[in-house]
Amino acid sequence: MTRILTASRLTSVFTFLALLASSGFVSANDTAPVSSETETKPVHGIAMHGDPRYPEGFSHFDYVNAEAPKGGTLKMAVVANGFDSFDPFDIRGVAAAGISNYLYDTLLEYSADEAFSMYGLIAESLETPEDRSYVIFNLRQSARFQDGEPITAKDVKFSFETLTTKGHPFYRNYYADVSKVTIESPHRIRFDFQQTSNRELPLILGQMPIMPAHYWEDREFGKNGLTPPLGSGPYRIGTFEAGRSIVYERVDDYWAKDLAVRKGKFNFDHIRYDYYTDDTVALEAFKAGSFDFRLETSAKNWATAYTGDKFDNGTIIKEAIEHHRPTGMQGFVFNTRKEIFSDPRIREALTYGFDFEWTNKNLFFGQYARTNSYFENSELASTGLPSGRELEILERYRAQLDEEIFTKPFKAPSTDGKQGLRQNLRVALELLRSAGYEVRDGKMVNAKTGEPLKFEILLFQKTFERVVLPFKNNLAKLGIEMSVRLVDSNQYVQRVREFDFDMITQSIGQSDSPGNEQREYWHSSTVDANGSRNYAGVSDPVIDELVSLVIQAPDREELVQRTRALDRVLLRGYYVVPHWHLAKDRVAYWNHLKHPEVTPKNGTNLDNWWAEP
């Protein structure tokens, strides 16, 4: 599961991740089938495995303040080169921050303190059989768009068809297993699935944003530009200055404001985003009061910049809020589509050139831990040697896998100890020699062709150069030439979408319930699809099968074991040079902002905060 539209409402992070690639789509059918199935019982919520935590008729989520006052303005900053679109569903352009979160409601609402459970929002209830071969959504008759028009099954079908045929290629793949869409009544719609082993489908369809069919009748989808669209969510677009700022206004008569899944949420009258092209300028603007909340991603800033009278007297609050969500994998990502990185021995060799311990001590004030899993900070992470059920899964593919998967626990290279970096570089040199390289006149070259081993790393954040340059210097000791190219954020987005890079720094997020989105990251079908999140160009039949096994997991325990097996194979593929992680949200905010006492396992969520009257 990946929350593509409602994910992480920490907000001040500007996301450049291009979503996923195309796959087959079976066209919808308007004709209601004659059903001979046993009738299903409508339920208020659904969990990926087991039963949802909150019972029917619950009053609100435990992690909100149901009595939070409404009012005030939340001022935010985005560090980027602006925006040129109000369409978050199209691959073209850069959408304004917050647009999908605030303008569009979904059929179901995600619970932030469960692995993966969804509860009725636009849909009052849903029906799905034990094998989850289809799902029916029963829509609330009170659900409305912001112009007062009711939300009907026609709008749901329109949204599905538009997203999968005209929207970002991600949607076509994400909903690829839907075989038929049937409107059974104005407020009842059914989705049938091609195969019944994907238990996630009813939940991820619940994440679908619902757009108004009547609004788009005389407009061309994807060509709306900066014309404010019609939504159904808690906010509408107010004032904006193209590429520089945008203000969202809370909808006073928002149709869902009294629902249990909305109590205590979306409390600010206005939410404003201002765009900054430099993070240092943005930090100083925050301390001067130009905006209210900042999620700090720099360890150096966290250690040195949040000082002064305003912090001492409590005017600005600095807080590290613990979370229990998987931290995913951040690292230097190899583009294995490039011949230079096609050999895993070369990729492994380069991992020995990154000195995490030096970086953490000298640049990050010792704040981080090394990442050794794609599902770090969760029970899904592989550790030690495979055993039990995980070993059974991997044994099927033993002949196709590196034997070290079974004999040597994975651990990212460390420079602790006497030899430190020197020993790591020796290991790297041996790996490069085994891959057919040698040193000539101080340069690492292909022994047969004489071609030098050189590549470019693409960046859009100048602040990251301080991490990259020591890595570059270490590789230079091996005769490897790494150049650094810094581009603006828009160019970076475009080049990443087209896989026009040798190496990038990237964060591959994960949820506590991995599923269909794993295709985006690792499946061979996404290798050549522009906009895919398969940044590394992973194309391996074993990984394809393991991804399918994860998606088809029948229960939580089997999901854990299958995910660990996938994790272990990915790690041995050396598709990234692992970076670091932190199981806390480092936030700073002006003291008129308040947040609930309870923080859900997924961490900080500004949708639950409020302004002190």
C-alpha positions as CSV (number, residue, x, y, z in Angstrom):
1,M,0.0,0.0,0.0
2,T,1.2,3.5,-0.8
3,R,-0.8,6.6,0.1
4,I,-0.3,8.4,-3.2
5,L,-2.8,11.1,-2.6
6,T,-3.2,11.5,1.1
7,A,0.3,10.5,2.2
8,S,2.4,12.2,4.8
9,R,0.7,15.5,5.6
10,L,4.0,16.9,6.9
11,T,3.6,19.3,4.0
12,S,6.8,21.4,3.8
13,V,8.5,18.6,1.9
14,F,8.3,19.1,-1.9
15,T,8.0,15.8,-3.6
16,F,9.6,15.1,-7.0
17,L,8.8,11.4,-7.2
18,A,7.3,10.6,-10.5
19,L,4.6,7.9,-10.0
20,L,4.3,4.6,-11.7
21,A,4.1,3.3,-15.1
22,S,1.6,1.8,-17.5
23,S,0.3,-1.7,-17.7
24,G,-2.9,-3.2,-19.2
25,F,-6.3,-1.7,-18.5
26,V,-9.5,-3.5,-19.1
27,S,-12.3,-1.1,-20.1
28,A,-15.3,-0.6,-17.8
29,N,-18.7,-2.0,-18.5
30,D,-21.9,-0.1,-17.8
31,T,-24.2,-3.2,-17.8
32,A,-25.0,-4.7,-14.5
33,P,-24.3,-8.4,-14.4
34,V,-26.7,-11.0,-13.2
35,S,-25.1,-12.2,-9.9
36,S,-25.5,-15.6,-8.5
37,E,-23.2,-14.9,-5.6
38,T,-24.1,-15.0,-1.9
39,E,-25.0,-11.5,-0.8
40,T,-22.3,-9.6,1.0
41,K,-22.8,-7.6,4.2
42,P,-22.2,-3.9,4.1
43,V,-19.4,-2.9,6.5
44,H,-18.2,0.5,7.8
45,G,-14.5,-0.3,7.3
46,I,-12.0,-2.8,6.1
47,A,-8.5,-4.0,7.1
48,M,-5.9,-5.5,4.8
49,H,-5.7,-8.5,7.2
50,G,-8.0,-9.3,10.0
51,D,-10.6,-6.8,11.3
52,P,-10.3,-3.0,11.5
53,R,-9.5,-1.5,14.9
54,Y,-12.4,1.0,15.1
55,P,-16.0,-0.5,15.5
56,E,-19.0,0.6,13.6
57,G,-20.3,3.9,15.0
58,F,-17.0,5.0,16.4
59,S,-16.9,8.7,17.2
60,H,-13.4,9.7,16.0
61,F,-9.9,8.5,15.6
62,D,-7.9,8.1,18.8
63,Y,-5.1,10.3,17.6
64,V,-7.1,13.5,17.0
65,N,-8.6,16.1,19.4
66,A,-12.3,15.9,18.5
67,E,-12.8,19.3,20.3
68,A,-10.1,21.1,18.4
69,P,-11.1,24.7,17.7
70,K,-11.5,25.9,14.1
71,G,-9.8,29.0,13.0
72,G,-6.5,30.7,12.2
73,T,-4.1,30.4,9.4
74,L,-1.4,27.8,8.9
75,K,1.5,29.3,7.0
76,M,3.9,26.8,5.3
77,A,7.0,26.9,3.1
78,V,7.9,24.8,0.0
79,V,11.5,24.8,-1.2
80,A,11.1,24.5,-4.9
81,N,11.0,26.4,-8.1
82,G,7.3,27.0,-8.0
83,F,4.3,25.3,-9.6
84,D,2.5,25.5,-12.9
85,S,-0.5,23.3,-12.4
86,F,-3.6,22.6,-10.2
87,D,-3.8,19.1,-11.6
88,P,-2.1,16.6,-9.3
89,F,-3.2,13.6,-11.4
90,D,-1.3,14.3,-14.6
91,I,2.3,13.6,-15.4
92,R,2.8,17.0,-17.0
93,G,3.8,20.0,-15.0
94,V,4.4,20.5,-11.3
95,A,1.2,20.7,-9.2
96,A,0.8,23.1,-6.3
97,A,1.6,21.8,-2.9
98,G,-1.4,20.4,-1.0
99,I,-3.7,20.3,-3.9
100,S,-4.7,16.6,-3.8
101,N,-4.8,16.5,0.0
102,Y,-7.2,19.4,0.5
103,L,-9.4,19.6,-2.6
104,Y,-10.4,16.0,-3.2
105,D,-12.1,13.5,-1.0
106,T,-11.8,9.7,-1.5
107,L,-14.2,6.8,-1.1
108,L,-12.5,5.7,2.1
109,E,-10.2,7.3,4.7
110,Y,-7.0,5.8,5.9
111,S,-6.3,5.2,9.6
112,A,-2.9,6.4,10.8
113,D,-2.6,4.0,13.8
114,E,-3.1,0.7,11.9
115,A,-1.0,-1.2,9.4
116,F,-3.6,-0.7,6.7
117,S,-7.2,-0.1,7.4
118,M,-9.8,2.1,5.7
119,Y,-13.1,3.6,6.8
120,G,-16.0,5.1,5.0
121,L,-15.8,8.7,3.7
122,I,-17.7,9.3,0.5
123,A,-18.7,5.7,0.7
124,E,-20.9,5.1,3.7
125,S,-20.2,1.3,3.5
126,L,-18.6,-1.3,1.3
127,E,-19.2,-4.9,0.4
128,T,-16.7,-7.5,-0.6
129,P,-16.7,-11.3,-0.4
130,E,-14.2,-13.4,1.4
131,D,-12.1,-13.9,-1.7
132,R,-12.2,-10.1,-2.4
133,S,-13.0,-10.8,-6.1
134,Y,-15.1,-7.6,-6.2
135,V,-16.0,-4.6,-4.1
136,I,-19.2,-2.6,-4.0
137,F,-19.2,1.0,-2.6
138,N,-22.4,2.4,-1.2
139,L,-22.1,6.2,-1.4
140,R,-23.5,8.6,1.2
141,Q,-26.4,10.5,-0.2
142,S,-25.1,13.5,1.8
143,A,-21.8,13.6,-0.1
144,R,-21.4,16.8,-2.1
145,F,-19.0,18.6,-4.4
146,Q,-18.2,22.2,-3.4
147,D,-20.8,23.5,-5.8
148,G,-23.5,21.6,-4.0
149,E,-24.0,18.8,-6.6
150,P,-24.3,15.3,-5.1
151,I,-21.4,12.8,-5.6
152,T,-22.8,9.8,-7.4
153,A,-21.7,6.5,-8.9
154,K,-21.4,8.3,-12.2
155,D,-18.6,10.5,-10.7
156,V,-16.8,7.5,-9.3
157,K,-16.8,5.7,-12.7
158,F,-15.8,8.9,-14.4
159,S,-12.9,9.4,-12.0
160,F,-11.7,5.8,-12.5
161,E,-11.8,5.9,-16.3
162,T,-10.2,9.4,-16.4
163,L,-7.3,8.5,-14.1
164,T,-6.6,5.2,-15.8
165,T,-6.8,6.6,-19.4
166,K,-5.8,10.2,-19.1
167,G,-4.1,10.5,-15.7
168,H,-0.6,9.7,-14.6
169,P,0.6,6.3,-15.9
170,F,0.7,5.3,-12.2
171,Y,-3.0,4.9,-12.0
172,R,-3.2,2.5,-15.0
173,N,-0.9,0.1,-13.2
174,Y,-2.2,0.6,-9.7
175,Y,-5.8,-0.3,-10.8
176,A,-4.7,-2.7,-13.6
177,D,-6.5,-5.7,-12.0
178,V,-10.0,-4.0,-12.3
179,S,-11.9,-5.9,-15.0
180,K,-15.2,-4.2,-14.9
181,V,-17.0,-1.2,-13.4
182,T,-20.7,-1.4,-13.0
183,I,-23.1,1.4,-11.8
184,E,-25.8,-0.5,-10.0
185,S,-27.7,2.6,-8.8
186,P,-27.0,6.3,-8.5
187,H,-25.3,5.7,-5.1
188,R,-24.0,2.2,-5.6
189,I,-21.0,1.1,-7.8
190,R,-19.3,-2.2,-8.2
191,F,-15.7,-3.1,-9.3
192,D,-14.9,-6.6,-10.4
193,F,-11.3,-7.9,-10.5
194,Q,-9.4,-10.1,-12.9
195,Q,-7.8,-12.2,-10.2
196,T,-8.7,-12.8,-6.6
197,S,-5.3,-13.2,-5.0
198,N,-4.8,-9.4,-4.6
199,R,-6.5,-8.7,-1.2
200,E,-5.5,-5.0,-1.4
201,L,-7.7,-4.0,-4.3
202,P,-10.8,-3.0,-2.3
203,L,-8.6,-0.8,-0.1
204,I,-6.6,0.9,-2.8
205,L,-9.8,1.6,-4.8
206,G,-11.0,3.3,-1.6
207,Q,-8.0,5.7,-2.0
208,M,-9.2,6.9,-5.4
209,P,-9.9,10.7,-5.5
210,I,-13.4,11.5,-6.8
211,M,-13.7,14.2,-9.4
212,P,-17.0,15.8,-10.7
213,A,-18.1,14.4,-14.0
214,H,-20.3,17.4,-14.6
215,Y,-17.5,19.9,-14.2
216,W,-15.3,18.2,-16.8
217,E,-18.1,17.8,-19.4
218,D,-17.0,20.9,-21.3
219,R,-13.4,21.0,-20.2
220,E,-10.3,19.0,-21.3
221,F,-8.7,17.0,-18.5
222,G,-5.0,17.8,-18.2
223,K,-5.4,21.2,-19.8
224,N,-6.9,23.1,-16.9
225,G,-3.6,24.7,-16.0
226,L,-4.0,27.2,-13.2
227,T,-7.8,27.4,-13.4
228,P,-9.0,26.3,-9.9
229,P,-10.8,23.0,-10.3
230,L,-13.9,21.9,-8.5
231,G,-13.4,19.5,-5.6
232,S,-15.3,17.9,-2.8
233,G,-12.7,18.2,0.0
234,P,-12.4,20.3,3.1
235,Y,-10.7,23.2,1.3
236,R,-11.0,25.1,-1.9
237,I,-8.3,27.3,-3.7
238,G,-8.5,30.9,-2.6
239,T,-5.9,33.4,-3.7
240,F,-2.7,32.4,-5.4
241,E,0.2,33.9,-7.2
242,A,1.4,31.6,-10.0
243,G,4.5,29.7,-9.0
244,R,5.0,31.7,-5.8
245,S,2.1,31.2,-3.3
246,I,-1.3,29.5,-2.9
247,V,-3.9,29.9,-0.2
248,Y,-6.5,27.2,0.6
249,E,-9.8,28.3,2.3
250,R,-11.7,26.0,4.6
251,V,-15.1,25.2,3.3
252,D,-17.5,26.2,6.0
253,D,-20.4,23.9,4.9
254,Y,-18.0,21.0,4.1
255,W,-20.3,18.0,3.8
256,A,-18.2,15.6,5.8
257,K,-17.1,17.8,8.7
258,D,-19.2,15.9,11.3
259,L,-18.2,12.4,10.1
260,A,-16.1,10.3,12.5
261,V,-13.2,10.1,10.0
262,R,-13.1,13.9,9.8
263,K,-13.7,14.9,13.5
264,G,-10.8,16.9,14.8
265,K,-9.1,17.3,11.4
266,F,-8.7,20.2,9.0
267,N,-9.0,22.8,11.7
268,F,-7.3,25.9,10.1
269,D,-9.5,28.4,8.3
270,H,-6.7,29.1,5.8
271,I,-3.6,27.2,4.8
272,R,-0.9,29.1,2.9
273,Y,2.1,27.9,1.0
274,D,4.9,30.2,0.0
275,Y,7.6,29.0,-2.3
276,Y,11.3,29.5,-1.6
277,T,14.2,28.6,-4.0
278,D,16.7,28.3,-1.2
279,D,16.3,26.3,2.0
280,T,18.7,28.6,4.0
281,V,16.5,31.6,3.2
282,A,13.4,29.5,4.1
283,L,14.9,28.6,7.5
284,E,15.6,32.3,8.3
285,A,12.1,33.2,7.1
286,F,10.6,30.6,9.5
287,K,12.6,32.0,12.5
288,A,11.4,35.5,11.5
289,G,7.8,34.4,11.6
290,S,7.0,34.3,7.9
291,F,5.6,30.8,8.3
292,D,4.6,28.6,11.2
293,F,5.9,25.1,10.9
294,R,9.0,23.4,9.6
295,L,9.9,19.8,9.2
296,E,13.7,19.8,9.4
297,T,15.6,17.4,7.2
298,S,19.1,18.7,7.9
299,A,20.9,17.3,10.9
300,K,23.3,20.2,10.8
301,N,20.4,22.7,11.0
302,W,18.7,20.7,13.7
303,A,21.9,20.8,15.8
304,T,23.0,24.4,15.2
305,A,20.3,26.6,13.7
306,Y,17.4,26.3,16.2
307,T,18.8,28.5,18.9
308,G,18.1,32.0,20.3
309,D,15.7,33.8,22.6
310,K,12.6,32.6,20.7
311,F,13.5,29.0,21.4
312,D,14.6,29.7,24.9
313,N,11.4,31.4,25.9
314,G,9.1,28.9,24.1
315,T,7.9,31.2,21.4
316,I,9.2,28.7,18.9
317,I,9.0,25.0,20.0
318,K,11.6,22.5,18.8
319,E,10.4,18.9,19.1
320,A,11.6,15.5,17.9
321,I,8.4,13.4,17.7
322,E,9.0,9.6,17.7
323,H,7.2,7.6,15.0
324,H,6.9,3.8,14.3
325,R,6.5,3.9,10.5
326,P,8.9,2.1,8.2
327,T,11.5,4.6,7.1
328,G,12.1,3.0,3.8
329,M,15.3,3.3,1.9
330,Q,17.2,6.5,1.1
331,G,20.4,6.1,-0.8
332,F,22.5,6.8,-3.9
333,V,20.4,4.9,-6.6
334,F,22.2,3.3,-9.5
335,N,20.5,3.4,-12.9
336,T,21.2,-0.2,-14.0
337,R,19.8,0.6,-17.5
338,K,23.3,2.2,-18.0
339,E,25.9,-0.3,-19.1
340,I,28.3,1.0,-16.5
341,F,26.1,-0.2,-13.7
342,S,24.8,-3.4,-15.3
343,D,27.2,-5.6,-13.3
344,P,26.2,-6.0,-9.6
345,R,29.8,-6.4,-8.6
346,I,30.5,-2.8,-9.8
347,R,27.5,-1.6,-7.8
348,E,28.7,-3.5,-4.7
349,A,32.2,-2.1,-5.1
350,L,30.9,1.5,-5.1
351,T,29.0,0.9,-1.9
352,Y,32.4,0.4,-0.1
353,G,33.4,3.9,-1.2
354,F,30.7,5.6,1.0
355,D,31.9,6.3,4.5
356,F,28.7,6.5,6.6
357,E,30.5,6.7,10.0
358,W,32.6,9.7,8.9
359,T,29.5,11.3,7.3
360,N,27.3,10.8,10.4
361,K,30.0,12.1,12.8
362,N,31.3,15.1,10.8
363,L,28.1,16.2,9.0
364,F,25.2,14.9,11.0
365,F,26.3,15.3,14.6
366,G,25.8,11.5,15.1
367,Q,22.0,11.8,14.8
368,Y,21.4,8.9,12.3
369,A,21.6,5.1,12.1
370,R,22.7,3.2,9.1
371,T,20.0,1.8,6.9
372,N,20.2,-2.0,6.3
373,S,16.8,-2.7,4.8
374,Y,14.3,-1.3,2.3
375,F,11.7,-1.7,5.2
376,E,13.8,-0.3,8.0
377,N,12.2,0.5,11.4
378,S,9.6,-2.3,11.0
379,E,9.0,-6.0,11.4
380,L,9.1,-6.3,7.7
381,A,12.9,-5.8,7.6
382,S,15.1,-8.8,6.9
383,T,17.7,-9.5,9.6
384,G,20.4,-12.2,10.2
385,L,20.1,-15.3,8.0
386,P,16.8,-16.4,6.5
387,S,15.0,-19.1,8.5
388,G,11.6,-20.7,8.9
389,R,9.0,-19.6,6.4
390,E,11.2,-16.9,4.8
391,L,13.9,-19.6,4.1
392,E,11.2,-21.8,2.5
393,I,10.2,-19.0,0.2
394,L,13.8,-18.3,-0.9
395,E,14.7,-21.9,-1.4
396,R,12.4,-22.0,-4.4
397,Y,14.8,-19.6,-6.1
398,R,18.1,-20.8,-4.7
399,A,19.6,-21.7,-8.1
400,Q,18.9,-18.1,-9.4
401,L,20.1,-16.3,-6.3
402,D,23.5,-15.2,-4.9
403,E,24.5,-17.9,-2.5
404,E,25.5,-15.3,0.1
405,I,21.8,-14.6,0.6
406,F,21.7,-17.9,2.4
407,T,25.1,-17.8,4.1
408,K,26.0,-14.2,4.9
409,P,23.7,-11.6,6.7
410,F,23.5,-8.4,4.8
411,K,25.2,-5.4,6.4
412,A,26.0,-2.2,4.7
413,P,29.8,-1.6,4.7
414,S,31.2,0.0,7.8
415,T,34.4,1.9,8.4
416,D,34.5,1.1,12.1
417,G,37.7,-0.6,13.2
418,K,41.4,-0.2,12.7
419,Q,41.5,-0.4,8.9
420,G,38.4,1.7,8.3
421,L,38.0,3.1,4.8
422,R,41.3,1.7,3.6
423,Q,40.1,-1.9,4.1
424,N,36.8,-1.1,2.4
425,L,38.6,0.3,-0.6
426,R,40.6,-2.9,-0.8
427,V,37.4,-4.9,-1.0
428,A,36.1,-2.6,-3.6
429,L,39.3,-3.0,-5.7
430,E,38.9,-6.8,-5.6
431,L,35.3,-6.6,-6.7
432,L,36.2,-4.3,-9.6
433,R,39.0,-6.6,-10.7
434,S,36.6,-9.6,-10.7
435,A,34.3,-7.5,-12.9
436,G,37.0,-6.9,-15.5
437,Y,38.5,-3.6,-14.4
438,E,42.0,-2.6,-13.6
439,V,44.0,0.6,-12.7
440,R,46.0,2.2,-15.5
441,D,47.8,5.5,-15.0
442,G,45.8,6.1,-11.9
443,K,42.4,5.5,-13.6
444,M,40.1,2.6,-13.2
445,V,39.4,1.2,-16.7
446,N,37.8,-1.7,-18.4
447,A,40.6,-4.2,-18.9
448,K,39.4,-5.1,-22.4
449,T,38.2,-1.8,-23.9
450,G,40.2,0.7,-21.9
451,E,37.1,2.7,-21.2
452,P,37.3,4.6,-17.9
453,L,34.9,3.9,-15.1
454,K,33.2,7.3,-14.7
455,F,29.7,8.5,-14.1
456,E,27.6,11.5,-13.1
457,I,25.4,12.0,-10.0
458,L,22.4,14.2,-10.5
459,L,21.3,16.6,-7.7
460,F,18.8,19.3,-7.2
461,Q,19.7,20.3,-3.7
462,K,23.0,22.1,-3.3
463,T,23.1,21.3,0.4
464,F,23.5,17.6,-0.5
465,E,26.9,18.3,-2.2
466,R,28.5,18.1,1.2
467,V,27.5,14.5,1.4
468,V,28.4,13.7,-2.2
469,L,31.8,15.3,-2.4
470,P,33.5,13.1,0.2
471,F,32.0,10.0,-1.6
472,K,33.5,11.4,-4.8
473,N,36.9,11.8,-3.2
474,N,36.8,8.2,-1.8
475,L,36.0,6.9,-5.3
476,A,38.8,8.9,-6.8
477,K,41.2,6.9,-4.6
478,L,40.2,3.9,-6.7
479,G,40.6,5.8,-9.9
480,I,36.9,6.2,-10.4
481,E,35.7,9.6,-11.8
482,M,32.4,10.8,-10.4
483,S,31.1,14.2,-11.6
484,V,28.4,16.1,-9.8
485,R,25.6,17.9,-11.8
486,L,23.3,20.3,-10.0
487,V,20.1,21.2,-11.8
488,D,16.9,23.1,-10.9
489,S,14.0,21.1,-9.5
490,N,11.9,21.2,-12.7
491,Q,14.8,19.9,-14.8
492,Y,15.5,17.3,-12.1
493,V,11.9,16.1,-12.2
494,Q,12.0,15.7,-16.0
495,R,15.3,13.9,-16.1
496,V,14.2,11.5,-13.4
497,R,10.9,10.8,-15.2
498,E,12.9,9.9,-18.4
499,F,15.6,8.0,-16.5
500,D,18.2,10.4,-17.9
501,F,20.8,10.0,-15.1
502,D,23.5,7.7,-14.0
503,M,23.0,8.0,-10.3
504,I,20.6,10.1,-8.1
505,T,19.9,10.5,-4.4
506,Q,16.4,9.2,-3.8
507,S,14.2,8.1,-0.9
508,I,12.0,5.1,-1.6
509,G,9.2,5.2,1.0
510,Q,7.4,2.2,2.4
511,S,4.3,1.6,4.4
512,D,3.6,-1.0,7.1
513,S,1.5,-2.9,4.6
514,P,3.4,-3.2,1.3
515,G,1.3,-4.2,-1.8
516,N,0.6,-3.1,-5.3
517,E,3.1,-0.2,-5.1
518,Q,5.9,-2.7,-5.0
519,R,5.4,-3.2,-8.8
520,E,6.2,0.5,-9.2
521,Y,9.5,0.1,-7.6
522,W,10.8,-3.3,-8.7
523,H,8.8,-5.0,-11.4
524,S,10.3,-5.5,-14.8
525,S,7.1,-4.2,-16.5
526,T,8.0,-0.7,-15.3
527,V,11.6,-0.5,-16.4
528,D,11.0,1.4,-19.6
529,A,7.9,3.3,-18.6
530,N,8.6,7.0,-18.2
531,G,7.5,8.3,-14.9
532,S,7.8,5.0,-13.2
533,R,9.3,4.8,-9.7
534,N,11.6,1.9,-10.8
535,Y,14.4,4.4,-10.6
536,A,17.1,1.7,-10.5
537,G,15.8,-0.2,-13.5
538,V,15.3,-3.4,-11.6
539,S,14.4,-6.3,-14.0
540,D,14.7,-9.7,-12.4
541,P,12.3,-12.6,-12.7
542,V,12.8,-13.7,-9.1
543,I,12.0,-10.2,-7.9
544,D,8.9,-10.1,-10.1
545,E,7.7,-13.3,-8.5
546,L,8.5,-12.1,-5.0
547,V,6.6,-8.8,-5.7
548,S,3.5,-10.9,-6.7
549,L,3.8,-13.0,-3.6
550,V,3.8,-9.9,-1.4
551,I,0.7,-8.6,-3.2
552,Q,-1.0,-11.9,-2.8
553,A,-0.2,-12.5,0.9
554,P,-3.2,-14.1,2.5
555,D,-2.5,-12.9,6.1
556,R,-0.2,-10.6,8.1
557,E,2.3,-13.3,9.1
558,E,2.7,-14.4,5.5
559,L,3.0,-10.8,4.3
560,V,5.9,-10.3,6.8
561,Q,7.8,-13.4,5.6
562,R,7.3,-12.6,1.9
563,T,8.4,-9.0,2.4
564,R,11.5,-10.1,4.2
565,A,12.4,-12.4,1.4
566,L,11.9,-9.6,-1.2
567,D,14.0,-7.2,1.0
568,R,16.8,-9.7,1.2
569,V,17.0,-10.2,-2.6
570,L,16.8,-6.5,-3.3
571,L,19.7,-5.8,-0.8
572,R,21.9,-8.4,-2.5
573,G,21.2,-6.8,-5.9
574,Y,23.0,-3.6,-4.7
575,Y,20.7,-1.3,-6.5
576,V,21.4,1.5,-4.0
577,V,24.2,2.7,-1.7
578,P,22.2,2.8,1.5
579,H,22.2,6.0,3.5
580,W,20.7,6.5,6.9
581,H,17.4,6.8,8.8
582,L,15.9,8.5,11.8
583,A,12.8,7.2,13.7
584,K,11.7,10.7,14.7
585,D,10.1,13.7,13.0
586,R,12.2,16.7,13.7
587,V,9.7,19.6,13.7
588,A,9.8,23.2,14.9
589,Y,6.7,25.4,15.1
590,W,5.5,28.7,16.6
591,N,3.7,28.2,19.9
592,H,0.2,29.2,18.7
593,L,0.1,25.8,17.0
594,K,-1.1,22.9,19.0
595,H,-1.2,19.1,18.3
596,P,-3.0,16.2,19.9
597,E,-1.3,14.4,22.9
598,V,-1.4,11.1,21.0
599,T,0.9,10.7,18.0
600,P,-0.2,7.8,15.7
601,K,2.4,5.2,14.6
602,N,2.8,7.0,11.3
603,G,4.0,10.1,13.0
604,T,3.3,13.8,12.7
605,N,0.2,14.8,10.7
606,L,-0.6,18.5,10.4
607,D,-4.2,17.7,9.4
608,N,-4.8,17.0,13.1
609,W,-3.2,20.2,14.4
610,W,-5.0,23.5,15.3
611,A,-4.3,27.1,16.1
612,E,-4.8,28.4,19.7
613,P,-7.6,30.9,19.6
